[in-house]
Amino acid sequence: MISHFNLVSIPFNRFCTPQRPVEDDVFLSFLPFNHIYGLTYFLCGAIYLGASQVIMARFDARKVCG
């Protein structure tokens, strides 16, 4: 079971890296938000930073690279 503390601390710990994202960055969210990685990194992470995000309904490599 994932506690509220875990959900809050995961984005904070993930962004304490040398390549820390900032609020001017744009997140390309392609993972489902019902999966823990999509929820904590993309959704909660972008909200935590105040960053923008582009939400894809499904990952498409041609749209991402083109």
OpenMM code with the backbone's topology and positions (N, CA, C; nanometers):
from openmm import Vec3, app, unit

residues = "MET ILE SER HIS PHE ASN LEU VAL SER ILE PRO PHE ASN ARG PHE CYS THR PRO GLN ARG PRO VAL GLU ASP ASP VAL PHE LEU SER PHE LEU PRO PHE ASN HIS ILE TYR GLY LEU THR TYR PHE LEU CYS GLY ALA ILE TYR LEU GLY ALA SER GLN VAL ILE MET ALA ARG PHE ASP ALA ARG LYS VAL CYS GLY".split()
positions = [
    Vec3(0.0837, -0.1159, 0.0000),
    Vec3(0.0000, 0.0000, 0.0000),
    Vec3(0.0892, 0.1235, 0.0000),
    Vec3(0.0558, 0.2191, -0.0820),
    Vec3(0.1313, 0.3437, -0.0900),
    Vec3(0.0624, 0.4463, -0.0008),
    Vec3(0.1398, 0.5027, 0.0878),
    Vec3(0.0833, 0.6005, 0.1809),
    Vec3(0.0846, 0.7403, 0.1188),
    Vec3(0.0160, 0.8311, 0.1821),
    Vec3(0.0153, 0.9702, 0.1370),
    Vec3(0.1567, 1.0276, 0.1437),
    Vec3(0.2302, 0.9924, 0.2480),
    Vec3(0.3682, 1.0398, 0.2614),
    Vec3(0.4528, 0.9951, 0.1425),
    Vec3(0.4353, 0.8719, 0.0986),
    Vec3(0.5107, 0.8223, -0.0166),
    Vec3(0.4773, 0.9010, -0.1432),
    Vec3(0.3503, 0.9266, -0.1657),
    Vec3(0.3109, 1.0018, -0.2851),
    Vec3(0.3666, 1.1432, -0.2835),
    Vec3(0.3748, 1.2034, -0.1668),
    Vec3(0.4257, 1.3391, -0.1563),
    Vec3(0.5777, 1.3412, -0.1672),
    Vec3(0.6446, 1.2431, -0.1108),
    Vec3(0.7907, 1.2457, -0.1071),
    Vec3(0.8563, 1.1985, -0.2362),
    Vec3(0.7902, 1.1164, -0.3155),
    Vec3(0.8514, 1.0641, -0.4382),
    Vec3(0.8867, 1.1758, -0.5363),
    Vec3(0.7950, 1.2675, -0.5715),
    Vec3(0.8355, 1.3748, -0.6638),
    Vec3(0.9448, 1.4633, -0.6057),
    Vec3(0.9386, 1.4903, -0.4776),
    Vec3(1.0406, 1.5737, -0.4147),
    Vec3(1.1778, 1.5082, -0.4245),
    Vec3(1.1869, 1.3815, -0.3939),
    Vec3(1.3150, 1.3105, -0.4006),
    Vec3(1.3633, 1.2929, -0.5436),
    Vec3(1.2730, 1.2727, -0.6357),
    Vec3(1.3114, 1.2509, -0.7753),
    Vec3(1.3696, 1.3773, -0.8375),
    Vec3(1.3266, 1.4937, -0.7915),
    Vec3(1.3733, 1.6183, -0.8505),
    Vec3(1.4918, 1.6781, -0.7767),
    Vec3(1.5486, 1.6083, -0.6820),
    Vec3(1.6705, 1.6521, -0.6136),
    Vec3(1.7900, 1.5880, -0.6831),
    Vec3(1.8028, 1.6113, -0.8114),
    Vec3(1.9102, 1.5532, -0.8917),
    Vec3(1.9891, 1.6659, -0.9574),
    Vec3(2.1065, 1.6366, -1.0121),
    Vec3(2.1834, 1.7417, -1.0804),
    Vec3(2.1091, 1.8052, -1.1983),
    Vec3(2.0242, 1.7274, -1.2651),
    Vec3(1.9479, 1.7806, -1.3785),
    Vec3(1.8057, 1.8100, -1.3343),
    Vec3(1.7919, 1.8925, -1.2350),
    Vec3(1.6615, 1.9201, -1.1762),
    Vec3(1.5742, 2.0004, -1.2731),
    Vec3(1.4548, 1.9516, -1.3014),
    Vec3(1.3623, 2.0287, -1.3848),
    Vec3(1.3188, 2.1562, -1.3119),
    Vec3(1.2827, 2.2560, -1.3881),
    Vec3(1.2355, 2.3829, -1.3315),
    Vec3(1.0984, 2.4143, -1.3893),
    Vec3(1.0361, 2.5195, -1.3390),
    Vec3(0.8984, 2.5490, -1.3797),
    Vec3(0.8865, 2.5907, -1.5258),
    Vec3(0.9954, 2.6308, -1.5901),
    Vec3(0.9903, 2.6666, -1.7323),
    Vec3(0.9908, 2.5444, -1.8236),
    Vec3(1.0206, 2.4280, -1.7697),
    Vec3(1.0222, 2.3052, -1.8490),
    Vec3(0.8800, 2.2605, -1.8818),
    Vec3(0.8689, 2.1820, -1.9866),
    Vec3(0.7402, 2.1250, -2.0263),
    Vec3(0.7526, 1.9731, -2.0189),
    Vec3(0.6627, 1.9096, -1.9461),
    Vec3(0.6615, 1.7644, -1.9334),
    Vec3(0.5784, 1.7060, -2.0470),
    Vec3(0.6300, 1.6046, -2.1141),
    Vec3(0.5541, 1.5299, -2.2135),
    Vec3(0.5032, 1.4048, -2.1430),
    Vec3(0.3790, 1.4069, -2.1036),
    Vec3(0.3206, 1.2983, -2.0237),
    Vec3(0.2573, 1.1955, -2.1160),
    Vec3(0.3155, 1.0769, -2.1185),
    Vec3(0.2639, 0.9709, -2.2056),
    Vec3(0.2311, 0.8436, -2.1297),
    Vec3(0.2615, 0.8388, -2.0013),
    Vec3(0.2265, 0.7218, -1.9209),
    Vec3(0.0894, 0.7421, -1.8585),
    Vec3(0.0140, 0.6360, -1.8368),
    Vec3(-0.1181, 0.6515, -1.7743),
    Vec3(-0.1049, 0.6980, -1.6289),
    Vec3(-0.1932, 0.7861, -1.5873),
    Vec3(-0.1887, 0.8402, -1.4517),
    Vec3(-0.2383, 0.7402, -1.3476),
    Vec3(-0.2969, 0.6303, -1.3911),
    Vec3(-0.3363, 0.5280, -1.2941),
    Vec3(-0.2196, 0.4352, -1.2615),
    Vec3(-0.1050, 0.4526, -1.3279),
    Vec3(0.0179, 0.3793, -1.2958),
    Vec3(0.1029, 0.4692, -1.2062),
    Vec3(0.1733, 0.4115, -1.1108),
    Vec3(0.2438, 0.4906, -1.0108),
    Vec3(0.3490, 0.5821, -1.0713),
    Vec3(0.4172, 0.5373, -1.1754),
    Vec3(0.5204, 0.6227, -1.2350),
    Vec3(0.4588, 0.7420, -1.3068),
    Vec3(0.3518, 0.7190, -1.3808),
    Vec3(0.2836, 0.8300, -1.4473),
    Vec3(0.2239, 0.9277, -1.3475),
    Vec3(0.1711, 0.8767, -1.2395),
    Vec3(0.1108, 0.9620, -1.1364),
    Vec3(0.2161, 1.0448, -1.0639),
    Vec3(0.3207, 0.9800, -1.0138),
    Vec3(0.4163, 1.0515, -0.9300),
    Vec3(0.5100, 1.1411, -1.0095),
    Vec3(0.5605, 1.0931, -1.1219),
    Vec3(0.6581, 1.1730, -1.1945),
    Vec3(0.5922, 1.2793, -1.2801),
    Vec3(0.4994, 1.2374, -1.3644),
    Vec3(0.4418, 1.3332, -1.4577),
    Vec3(0.3371, 1.4224, -1.3925),
    Vec3(0.2356, 1.3641, -1.3341),
    Vec3(0.1263, 1.4451, -1.2816),
    Vec3(0.1678, 1.5214, -1.1562),
    Vec3(0.2115, 1.4499, -1.0531),
    Vec3(0.2493, 1.5167, -0.9282),
    Vec3(0.3752, 1.5995, -0.9446),
    Vec3(0.4689, 1.5515, -1.0251),
    Vec3(0.5931, 1.6251, -1.0457),
    Vec3(0.5715, 1.7581, -1.1137),
    Vec3(0.4906, 1.7594, -1.2182),
    Vec3(0.4634, 1.8847, -1.2879),
    Vec3(0.3863, 1.9813, -1.1979),
    Vec3(0.2936, 1.9297, -1.1213),
    Vec3(0.2182, 2.0150, -1.0295),
    Vec3(0.3102, 2.0692, -0.9206),
    Vec3(0.3979, 1.9852, -0.8679),
    Vec3(0.4914, 2.0262, -0.7633),
    Vec3(0.5799, 2.1410, -0.8107),
    Vec3(0.6274, 2.1328, -0.9358),
    Vec3(0.7153, 2.2354, -0.9896),
    Vec3(0.6404, 2.3553, -1.0459),
    Vec3(0.5127, 2.3393, -1.0730),
    Vec3(0.4383, 2.4450, -1.1400),
    Vec3(0.4690, 2.4491, -1.2885),
    Vec3(0.5146, 2.3370, -1.3423),
    Vec3(0.5537, 2.3292, -1.4833),
    Vec3(0.4330, 2.2953, -1.5700),
    Vec3(0.4475, 2.3199, -1.6987),
    Vec3(0.3436, 2.2841, -1.7950),
    Vec3(0.3610, 2.1383, -1.8343),
    Vec3(0.2521, 2.0799, -1.8841),
    Vec3(0.2635, 1.9446, -1.9351),
    Vec3(0.1718, 1.9257, -2.0546),
    Vec3(0.2193, 1.8455, -2.1475),
    Vec3(0.1432, 1.8058, -2.2646),
    Vec3(0.1067, 1.6599, -2.2420),
    Vec3(-0.0204, 1.6312, -2.2431),
    Vec3(-0.0680, 1.4964, -2.2136),
    Vec3(-0.1032, 1.4267, -2.3439),
    Vec3(-0.0368, 1.3135, -2.3687),
    Vec3(-0.0646, 1.2326, -2.4870),
    Vec3(-0.1626, 1.1218, -2.4499),
    Vec3(-0.2593, 1.0972, -2.5338),
    Vec3(-0.3535, 0.9883, -2.5095),
    Vec3(-0.2841, 0.8528, -2.5215),
    Vec3(-0.1856, 0.8456, -2.6080),
    Vec3(-0.1101, 0.7227, -2.6321),
    Vec3(0.0279, 0.7635, -2.6831),
    Vec3(0.1308, 0.6904, -2.6420),
    Vec3(0.2661, 0.7232, -2.6871),
    Vec3(0.2789, 0.6957, -2.8355),
    Vec3(0.3310, 0.7939, -2.9074),
    Vec3(0.3552, 0.7821, -3.0515),
    Vec3(0.4944, 0.8383, -3.0793),
    Vec3(0.5885, 0.7517, -3.1129),
    Vec3(0.7267, 0.7927, -3.1335),
    Vec3(0.7400, 0.8955, -3.2451),
    Vec3(0.6605, 0.8859, -3.3483),
    Vec3(0.6693, 0.9821, -3.4590),
    Vec3(0.6284, 1.1211, -3.4149),
    Vec3(0.5271, 1.1314, -3.3309),
    Vec3(0.4852, 1.2629, -3.2817),
    Vec3(0.5875, 1.3197, -3.1843),
    Vec3(0.6493, 1.2325, -3.1054),
    Vec3(0.7474, 1.2794, -3.0072),
    Vec3(0.8742, 1.3287, -3.0770),
    Vec3(0.9219, 1.2544, -3.1741),
    Vec3(1.0482, 1.2882, -3.2406),
    Vec3(1.0311, 1.3859, -3.3570),
    Vec3(0.9104, 1.4010, -3.4056),
    Vec3(0.8897, 1.4837, -3.5255),
    Vec3(0.8508, 1.6227, -3.5021),
] * unit.nanometer
topology = app.Topology()
chain = topology.addChain("A")
for resn in residues:
    res = topology.addResidue(resn, chain)
    for name in ("N", "CA", "C"):
        topology.addAtom(name, app.Element.getBySymbol(name[0]), res)
